[in-house]
Amino acid sequence: MSSATLTRAADTAPPPARRRPLRPARVVLHVFLAAVAVGWLFPILWAVLTSLRSYEYTATHGYVSLGGWTLDNYLTAWRTAEFGKHFLNSVYITVPAVLLTLFLASCVAFVIARFSWKFNIALLGLFTAANLLPQQALLIPLFRMFTEIPLPAWMSDSELLYDSYWGLILVNVAFQCGFCVFVLSNYMKALPHELYEAAMVDGASVWRQYWQVTMPLCRPALAALATLEVTWIYNEFFWATVLMRTGDKFPVTSSLNNLRGEFFTDNNLVSAGSVLVAIPTLVIFFLLQKQFVRGLTLGASKG
């Protein structure tokens, strides 16, 4: 290779990238983000640390110490709280509630996004406003209503909506639909209108436009919402303790009460139980992490 060629290649080479100067605002931003990350991680790490230590050691040396390592807290928590049975109860409640929420929310979102009619915005506002209402404000009327609505014996042992899985499923669906309708309606509005015109030309009914055209395009958004809904409904604690009285039907989050004594509570044991309860949501999030991030980024780019 001639010297002229080397000189020409050197001239056309891109200049080395310059590092951005470290400004005070950028330093403050990084410090703030690091502090927020530590604030979020500290309770989790503290719970894990506490769960791995025996109560006798922490009672003698305090929690701000190291030592007394053991895994007995996890075995005791699993047996005492009967987590195996209550995990199944959470599955019975979470899976139908998530599927029903996504189906109903997608139907309402399709109507809002696809059709222009007089009460379009009012309907969206009604579903969205339901999320602004504190759930505790509906405690007494819902409790009375559930104790008066009968169910067949094959659906509920109590023959009432109260103390049944159906009651918790319906409550979760009612409170979660608003958020899903808001997200899906905005996502569907960004879909090309020409798709529906082509479907109508081919003779597709409204149902086929919804099921065969819209739903496949909304899979990333549905995956992201499914991840959030599984986490929220699985972690729901309030309504299970209010609308159920049979301890064997409690979901796994409410069964943590079994680890508390009447006059004494072993915080190490409760920490171990909390870590066990949190594991399924972490597994689901990491399994669906790619779809979750993809749904968020697609929604952002389309809106």
Helices and strands as residue ranges (DSSP letters): H 3-12, H 24-51, H 55-61, H 72-81, H 83-114, H 120-129, G 130-132, G 135-138, H 139-146, H 165-189, H 193-201, H 206-208, I 209-214, H 215-217, H 219-234, H 238-243, G 247-249, G 254-259, H 267-287, H 289-302
